[in-house]
Amino acid sequence: MEHAENMNTLVIGSGITGIRVALDLAKNGVNVHLVEREASIGGKMALLDKTFPTNDCSICLLAPKMSECMNRDNIELHTLSEVESVSGSEGNFEVTLLKKARYIDEKKCTGCGICIEHCPTTVPDPINDELCDRKAIYIPYAQAVPRVAVIDPDHCKHLSEGKCGACKKKCPRDAVDFTQMDQFLKINVQTIVVAIGADVYRPFELKKYKYGKIPGVLTAFELERLLCPTGPTEGQLMLTGPYGKIDEIKDIAFLLCVGSRGEVHEYCSGICCSHATKQAILIRESYPNISTTIFYRDFRTFGKNFEHYVERSKTDYGVDYHRATVERIERSDDGRISVVFDETGGEERKKDKFDLVVLSTALIPPAGTVGLAAKLGIKLDDWGFFQSKDPLLEPTSSTREGIFLAGCCLRPKDITASIMDASSASAKALEIMNQMKKGLEKELEKDEVVV
């Protein structure tokens, strides 16, 4: 960590992309400020069950890297924090962060969960797409980093009404602190890397899919939480939550390109075909009596071995693929879900019944992207993602010197491509800081000669 005091970087976003950037730079002696607006680092990957095309446990791959970020001396985590303003230029950015109150003393909290047990207030859990509830004081998920409770000020009865306070009374470490306030932090960095990922489109506006109207119609990410052992059903394939309840599932349909490729957003989201294939394989492995059918307009499997992955799903797992245009979804008289479609090359409309319909929806720019771009002084493309300086020659450079981009904030992409971006962006940021350090050392040598 030689000369680490002269090298400082801000990394915005702490999913797998931001984590990889932070670790790459930290291992090269850079002081990293890792900023995350949620209560835990990890991003979307921490909430996945498996990763394609290897079907490895997602959190098993990610958790050691999350822990390493937490324990490295030259990485400082800023959770529940957002960028408030940025001034200066490459080599000398002054950044103001807004750090929201956690209402928990992070040095005292051990993550024991006693406070959560005694909290009387339950609210829909956004981490699980409101498929279940959580308490007003909570730990995001079992492997959260930092594993420290956080209080939701919008639903805490003590903060909103001056009542309750059960969590403070029961905490054995006296870690609950209702007097905490939001605070502003100022930091100076030479470079900035943006890795805020993407959000998942929820197709309420597409009436033909009846999302939120018919029980059993859910998004692919909601299914991911149902399949995950840390999810609302602890990995059991049953539907719960505000969109209905289904205990017995025999037939599942996956509908691709929902909200993508001109339906709402013009672009292809890139991961949907492989993601649906992965989920169909996982279901067939755990529930061989459940049939899985994937409806697609075109199939696009990007990446090494992805095409083989799809072929294996057909031959080894019996996943059925239908090239068709889905016209609408209906509720059948028997309570099941009818998918009405036109098969490509066919002359007549067809209808099949399913117990569960999974919508593979578009990846979209995260909430707050426009505001963050304005604060950073960088441009967005026509679809609302961050714009590269040159998509071919400098794909991870933003339109402002000293600020770099990585992962899904550039465009929809999978984990592997995001990690490649992370290595590229961190290398570019490191190159600038090394050049500055060498320039500073030369100036110091000149001053010593003069003296």
C-alpha positions in Angstrom: 0.0 0.0 0.0 2.9 2.3 -0.8 1.9 6.0 -1.5 -1.7 5.1 -0.8 -2.2 8.5 0.8 -1.8 10.1 -2.7 -4.3 7.9 -4.4 -8.1 8.1 -3.7 -11.1 6.9 -5.7 -14.8 7.1 -5.3 -16.8 4.0 -6.4 -20.5 4.6 -6.7 -22.5 1.4 -6.4 -21.5 -1.8 -4.6 -22.9 -4.7 -6.6 -20.5 -7.2 -8.0 -19.2 -4.6 -10.5 -18.5 -1.9 -7.8 -17.0 -4.5 -5.5 -14.6 -5.8 -8.2 -13.5 -2.2 -9.0 -13.0 -1.5 -5.3 -10.9 -4.7 -4.7 -8.8 -4.2 -7.9 -7.9 -0.6 -6.9 -7.4 -1.4 -3.2 -5.0 -4.2 -4.0 -3.0 -1.6 -6.0 -2.6 0.7 -3.0 -5.6 3.0 -3.7 -7.8 4.3 -0.9 -11.4 3.5 -2.0 -14.6 5.1 -0.9 -17.3 2.6 -1.8 -20.7 4.3 -1.8 -24.0 2.4 -1.6 -27.5 3.8 -1.2 -28.9 0.6 0.4 -28.1 -0.7 3.9 -25.9 -3.5 2.6 -23.4 -3.9 -0.3 -23.9 -6.7 -2.8 -26.5 -5.4 -5.2 -28.7 -7.6 -7.3 -26.2 -10.6 -7.4 -26.7 -11.0 -3.6 -30.4 -11.7 -4.2 -29.9 -14.4 -6.9 -30.2 -18.1 -6.4 -27.7 -19.3 -9.0 -25.6 -17.9 -11.8 -25.7 -19.0 -15.4 -24.3 -20.9 -17.3 -22.5 -22.8 -14.4 -25.5 -22.8 -12.0 -23.1 -21.9 -9.1 -24.5 -20.5 -5.9 -24.6 -16.8 -6.3 -24.1 -15.7 -2.7 -21.3 -18.3 -2.3 -19.3 -16.6 -5.0 -20.1 -13.0 -3.8 -20.0 -13.3 0.0 -16.2 -13.7 0.3 -15.7 -10.6 -1.8 -18.2 -8.6 0.2 -16.4 -9.7 3.4 -13.0 -8.7 1.9 -14.4 -5.2 1.1 -15.5 -4.9 4.7 -12.2 -5.9 6.1 -9.6 -4.2 3.9 -8.1 -1.2 5.6 -8.0 0.9 2.4 -11.7 0.4 1.5 -14.2 2.6 3.4 -17.8 1.6 3.1 -20.5 4.3 3.0 -23.8 2.5 3.1 -27.1 4.3 3.1 -25.2 7.1 1.3 -25.7 9.0 -1.9 -23.7 11.5 -3.9 -25.0 15.0 -3.1 -22.6 17.1 -5.3 -19.3 16.8 -7.2 -17.0 19.7 -8.1 -13.5 20.0 -9.4 -11.9 18.0 -12.2 -9.8 14.9 -12.9 -7.2 14.5 -10.2 -9.0 16.8 -7.8 -12.7 16.0 -7.3 -14.4 17.3 -4.2 -17.4 15.1 -3.5 -20.2 15.7 -0.9 -22.0 12.6 0.3 -25.3 12.5 2.1 -25.2 9.7 4.7 -28.6 8.8 5.9 -29.2 7.9 9.6 -29.3 4.2 10.3 -30.5 4.8 13.9 -28.1 2.0 14.9 -24.6 2.4 16.3 -22.6 0.2 13.9 -19.8 -0.3 16.3 -22.1 -1.7 19.0 -24.6 -3.8 16.8 -23.7 -7.5 16.5 -26.5 -8.4 14.2 -28.1 -10.7 16.8 -31.6 -9.9 15.6 -33.2 -9.6 19.1 -34.5 -6.1 18.2 -36.1 -7.5 15.1 -38.0 -10.2 17.1 -39.5 -7.6 19.4 -40.5 -5.0 16.7 -44.4 -5.0 16.4 -44.5 -3.3 13.0 -44.5 -5.2 9.8 -44.3 -3.7 6.3 -43.9 -5.1 2.7 -40.3 -6.1 2.0 -39.0 -4.4 -1.1 -35.9 -6.7 -1.2 -38.3 -9.6 -1.9 -40.5 -7.5 -4.3 -43.1 -7.3 -1.5 -43.8 -11.1 -1.7 -43.4 -11.1 2.1 -43.2 -8.7 5.0 -40.3 -7.5 7.1 -40.1 -5.5 10.4 -39.6 -1.7 10.7 -36.1 -2.6 12.0 -34.4 -5.2 9.9 -31.2 -6.7 8.5 -31.6 -6.8 4.7 -30.7 -10.5 4.3 -28.7 -13.2 6.2 -25.4 -12.4 4.4 -25.7 -8.6 4.5 -22.4 -6.6 4.8 -22.3 -4.9 7.2 -24.4 -7.2 9.2 -26.0 -4.4 11.1 -29.6 -3.6 11.7 -31.3 -0.6 10.2 -34.5 1.2 11.1 -37.0 2.3 8.4 -37.9 5.9 9.5 -41.1 5.9 7.4 -42.6 3.0 9.4 -40.9 3.1 12.8 -43.6 4.1 15.3 -41.1 5.7 17.6 -39.6 8.0 14.9 -43.0 8.8 13.3 -45.3 8.9 16.3 -43.1 9.0 19.4 -44.4 5.6 20.5 -43.0 2.1 21.0 -39.2 1.9 21.3 -39.3 -1.9 21.9 -36.1 -2.4 19.9 -34.2 0.0 22.1 -35.5 -1.5 25.3 -34.6 -5.1 24.2 -31.2 -4.5 22.6 -28.6 -6.1 24.8 -25.8 -3.8 23.4 -27.8 -0.5 23.6 -27.0 -0.1 19.9 -30.3 1.6 19.0 -29.9 5.4 18.7 -33.0 7.3 17.8 -31.1 10.6 18.0 -29.0 9.9 14.9 -29.3 12.4 12.1 -28.5 12.5 8.4 -25.0 14.0 7.8 -22.9 15.3 5.0 -19.4 14.1 4.3 -16.8 15.7 2.1 -14.1 13.7 0.5 -11.4 14.4 -2.1 -10.6 11.9 -4.8 -8.6 11.8 -8.0 -11.0 9.6 -10.0 -14.6 8.3 -9.8 -16.0 5.0 -11.0 -19.8 4.7 -11.5 -21.2 1.1 -11.1 -24.8 1.6 -10.1 -26.2 -1.4 -12.0 -29.7 -1.6 -13.4 -33.3 -1.9 -12.1 -35.9 -4.5 -13.3 -38.9 -3.2 -15.2 -42.3 -4.1 -13.6 -44.9 -4.3 -16.4 -48.0 -2.8 -14.7 -48.7 -0.6 -17.8 -48.7 -3.6 -20.2 -52.4 -4.6 -19.7 -52.2 -7.7 -21.8 -50.0 -9.5 -19.3 -52.3 -8.8 -16.3 -49.3 -8.3 -14.0 -50.6 -7.5 -10.6 -54.1 -8.6 -11.6 -54.0 -12.3 -12.0 -52.5 -14.5 -9.2 -49.6 -16.5 -10.6 -48.2 -13.8 -13.0 -44.9 -12.6 -11.7 -41.5 -11.3 -13.0 -38.4 -13.4 -13.4 -36.7 -11.6 -10.5 -39.7 -12.4 -8.3 -39.3 -16.0 -9.2 -35.6 -15.7 -8.4 -36.5 -14.8 -4.9 -38.9 -17.7 -4.6 -36.2 -20.1 -5.7 -33.5 -18.6 -3.4 -33.1 -20.2 0.1 -32.9 -16.7 1.6 -36.2 -15.7 -0.1 -39.7 -15.4 1.2 -40.5 -19.1 0.9 -36.9 -20.3 1.8 -36.5 -21.8 -1.7 -39.9 -23.6 -1.9 -41.7 -23.1 -5.1 -45.0 -21.7 -3.9 -46.5 -18.3 -4.6 -47.3 -16.0 -1.7 -47.8 -12.2 -1.3 -50.1 -9.5 -2.7 -50.6 -11.1 -6.1 -52.2 -14.3 -4.8 -51.3 -17.6 -3.3 -50.7 -20.9 -5.2 -49.5 -24.0 -3.3 -49.5 -26.5 -6.1 -47.6 -25.8 -9.4 -47.5 -28.2 -12.3 -46.9 -26.1 -15.4 -44.9 -22.9 -15.8 -44.6 -20.6 -18.8 -41.8 -18.1 -19.3 -42.5 -15.2 -21.6 -39.4 -13.4 -23.0 -38.9 -9.8 -24.1 -41.6 -8.3 -21.9 -41.0 -4.6 -22.1 -38.0 -5.1 -24.4 -37.3 -4.9 -28.1 -39.9 -2.2 -28.9 -42.7 -3.3 -26.5 -41.8 -0.4 -24.2 -38.0 -0.1 -24.4 -36.3 -0.4 -27.8 -33.3 -2.4 -26.8 -32.7 -6.1 -26.1 -31.9 -6.7 -22.5 -29.4 -9.4 -23.3 -29.7 -11.6 -20.3 -33.4 -12.7 -20.5 -33.0 -15.8 -22.7 -30.2 -17.3 -20.5 -31.9 -16.2 -17.3 -35.2 -18.0 -18.3 -33.2 -21.0 -19.3 -31.4 -21.1 -16.0 -34.7 -20.8 -14.0 -36.3 -23.6 -16.1 -33.3 -25.9 -15.5 -33.3 -25.2 -11.7 -37.1 -25.9 -11.5 -36.7 -29.2 -13.5 -33.8 -30.3 -11.2 -35.7 -29.7 -8.0 -39.2 -30.4 -9.3 -39.0 -32.9 -12.2 -42.8 -33.3 -12.4 -43.2 -29.6 -13.2 -43.2 -28.8 -17.0 -41.5 -25.7 -18.2 -42.3 -23.9 -21.5 -40.4 -20.8 -22.8 -42.2 -18.6 -25.3 -39.7 -16.4 -27.4 -39.7 -14.2 -30.4 -36.0 -14.6 -31.1 -33.3 -16.4 -29.0 -30.1 -14.5 -28.2 -27.7 -16.3 -25.9 -24.6 -14.2 -25.5 -21.4 -15.6 -24.1 -19.2 -18.6 -24.0 -21.0 -22.0 -23.7 -24.4 -20.2 -23.5 -25.7 -21.9 -26.6 -24.6 -25.3 -25.2 -26.4 -24.3 -22.0 -29.7 -23.9 -23.9 -29.2 -27.2 -25.8 -28.6 -29.0 -22.6 -31.8 -27.6 -21.1 -33.7 -29.3 -24.0 -31.9 -32.6 -24.0 -31.1 -33.1 -20.3 -34.0 -31.3 -18.6 -36.8 -31.4 -21.2 -37.4 -27.7 -21.3 -39.9 -26.9 -24.1 -39.3 -23.8 -26.3 -42.0 -22.2 -28.4 -41.2 -19.5 -31.0 -44.4 -17.4 -30.8 -45.9 -14.0 -30.2 -48.0 -13.8 -27.0 -51.2 -11.9 -27.6 -52.6 -11.8 -24.1 -53.0 -13.6 -20.8 -56.4 -14.6 -19.4 -57.8 -16.1 -16.2 -59.4 -19.5 -17.0 -62.6 -20.7 -15.5 -60.7 -23.4 -13.6 -58.5 -20.8 -11.9 -55.5 -21.5 -14.1 -53.8 -19.0 -16.4 -54.3 -19.1 -20.2 -51.6 -17.9 -22.5 -53.0 -16.9 -25.9 -50.3 -16.8 -28.7 -49.6 -17.0 -32.4 -46.9 -19.5 -33.2 -44.4 -18.3 -35.7 -45.2 -19.8 -39.1 -48.6 -20.9 -37.9 -52.0 -19.8 -39.2 -54.1 -20.0 -36.2 -54.2 -18.6 -32.7 -53.5 -21.1 -29.8 -54.1 -21.2 -26.1 -52.3 -23.2 -23.4 -53.0 -23.3 -19.6 -50.4 -22.8 -16.9 -50.3 -22.5 -13.1 -47.5 -19.9 -13.1 -46.5 -17.4 -15.8 -43.1 -15.7 -15.5 -42.4 -12.5 -17.3 -38.8 -11.9 -18.3 -38.8 -8.1 -18.1 -36.4 -5.5 -19.3 -33.4 -4.2 -17.4 -33.8 -0.4 -17.1 -31.6 2.5 -15.7 -31.9 2.7 -11.9 -34.0 5.3 -10.2 -31.9 8.4 -9.7 -29.7 8.0 -12.8 -30.8 11.3 -14.3 -30.0 13.2 -11.1 -26.7 11.4 -10.6 -25.6 12.2 -14.2 -26.4 15.9 -13.6 -24.3 15.9 -10.4 -21.4 14.2 -12.1 -21.7 16.3 -15.3 -21.8 13.3 -17.6 -24.1 12.4 -20.4 -26.8 9.7 -20.8 -27.6 7.9 -24.0 -31.0 7.7 -25.8 -32.2 4.9 -23.5 -31.3 6.6 -20.2 -28.1 4.6 -19.5 -24.7 6.4 -19.0 -23.0 7.2 -22.3 -19.5 6.1 -23.1 -16.9 8.5 -24.5 -16.5 6.0 -27.4 -18.3 2.7 -27.3 -15.6 0.9 -29.2 -12.3 2.6 -28.2 -13.1 3.8 -24.7 -16.2 1.9 -23.6 -15.7 2.4 -19.9 -14.8 6.1 -20.1 -17.6 8.6 -19.5 -18.0 11.9 -21.3 -16.1 13.7 -18.4 -12.4 13.2 -17.8 -11.6 11.2 -14.7 -15.0 9.6 -14.4 -15.4 6.0 -15.5 -18.3 3.6 -16.0 -18.7 -0.1 -15.5 -21.5 -2.8 -15.7 -25.2 -2.4 -16.3 -25.2 1.3 -15.9 -23.8 1.4 -19.4 -26.3 -1.1 -20.9 -27.9 -4.4 -19.9 -25.3 -7.2 -19.5 -24.6 -10.3 -17.5 -22.2 -10.7 -14.5 -19.2 -11.8 -16.6 -19.4 -8.8 -18.9 -19.9 -6.5 -15.9 -16.8 -7.9 -14.2 -14.8 -7.3 -17.4 -16.0 -3.7 -17.4 -14.9 -3.4 -13.7 -11.4 -4.5 -14.5 -11.2 -2.1 -17.4 -12.6 0.9 -15.5 -10.3 0.2 -12.5 -7.2 -0.1 -14.8 -8.0 3.3 -16.4 -8.5 5.0 -13.1 -5.3 3.5 -11.7 -3.4 4.6 -14.8 -4.4 8.2 -14.2 -3.5 8.1 -10.5 -0.1 6.5 -11.2 0.7 9.2 -13.8 -0.3 11.9 -11.3 1.8 10.2 -8.6 4.9 10.1 -10.9 4.4 13.7 -11.8 4.2 14.7 -8.1 7.4 12.7 -7.3 9.3 14.4 -10.1 8.2 17.8 -8.7 9.4 16.8 -5.3 12.7 15.7 -6.7 13.1 19.1 -8.4 12.4 20.9 -5.2 15.0 18.8 -3.4 17.6 19.6 -6.0 16.9 23.4 -5.7 17.2 23.3 -2.0 
